[in-house]
Amino acid sequence: MNRASLDKRPDEVATMFDDVAPKYDVVNDVLSMGQTRRWRKVVVEAMEVSKGQRVLDLAAGTGTSSEPYADAGIDVVACDFSLGMLKVGKRRRPDIDFIAGDATNLPFADNTFDATTISFGLRNVNEPKKALAEMLRVTKPGGRLVIAEFSQPVVPLWRTMYTEYLMRALPAMATKVASNPDAYVYLAESIRAWPDQDHLAAWLQETGWETVTYRNLTGGIVAVHRAFKPAGTTPDGAAAAIAAHKGPVVKLRRNIVR
């Protein structure tokens, strides 16, 4: 499957996120049973950025994922396609730059950011490979990309239990705590339809990223992928690398080295 919007138009997905924006972070903590904060901490560690560097945080929503960088004195741009999410985030953290943008057509110049990250948002993009190519374009040569996304549990029994939770328990819980329960039905369906860890690793390599690794969290419910933009890459060179990619990609099951 090459699109995770499940037949929703981009404007419909944006409206859905606008609707859930006020309670989004609280509901996520409840539905993930408190795991969201741990997952985001691993992402920040994998980014390995410091003061003086510039970070692009895509699908930033209300800016929760951007806050650790801002708190550390790192220049971070929080970008999302949901104006409702951005408004909630800007009210809470006026010190962070919130910018509306489409992941498949980013409003930034080539080679702008030292590192780029997207957490739990890539599967909501109509053309995820195009988004990965755009991330490559705006990241500086030698810079890194870190992606956190729901994935496939690696143990069959755990996978079965997790699927049952997604399709039955999660929507039922959302009905009690969320302002728009239908949004969480969509969430469950989009997670189930999303490709596994190796497929996402292959997409990264196909779009020109190199040194691709990933780390499974919570038994594979979430995977954190990390990749680097080849040093000396120009926009034309990136396009050529994508066009030149042929054949299968070697399967990757390596931990991210901190």
Stockholm file with secondary structure:
# STOCKHOLM 1.0

chainA/1-258         MNRASLDKRPDEVATMFDDVAPKYDVVNDVLSMGQTRRWRKVVVEAMEVSKGQRVLDLAAGTGTSSEPYADAGIDVVACDFSLGMLKVGKRRRPDIDFIAGDATNLPFADNTFDATTISFGLRNVNEPKKALAEMLRVTKPGGRLVIAEFSQPVVPLWRTMYTEYLMRALPAMATKVASNPDAYVYLAESIRAWPDQDHLAAWLQETGWETVTYRNLTGGIVAVHRAFKPAGTTPDGAAAAIAAHKGPVVKLRRNIVR
#=GR chainA/1-258 SS CCCCSTTCCHHHHHHHHHHHGGGHHHHHHHHTTTHHHHHHHHHHHHHCCCTTCEEEEETCTTTTTTHHHHHTTCEEEEEESCHHHHHHHHHHCTTSEEEECBTTBCSSCTTCEEEEEEESCGGGSSSHHHHHHHHHHHEEEEEEEEEEEECCCSSHHHHHHHHHIIIIIHHHHHHHHCSCHHHHHHHHHHHHHSCCHHHHHHHHHHTTCEEEEEEEEGGGTEEEEEEECCTTCCHHHHHHHHHHCCSCCCCCCCCCCC
#=GC SS_cons         CCCCSTTCCHHHHHHHHHHHGGGHHHHHHHHTTTHHHHHHHHHHHHHCCCTTCEEEEETCTTTTTTHHHHHTTCEEEEEESCHHHHHHHHHHCTTSEEEECBTTBCSSCTTCEEEEEEESCGGGSSSHHHHHHHHHHHEEEEEEEEEEEECCCSSHHHHHHHHHIIIIIHHHHHHHHCSCHHHHHHHHHHHHHSCCHHHHHHHHHHTTCEEEEEEEEGGGTEEEEEEECCTTCCHHHHHHHHHHCCSCCCCCCCCCCC
//
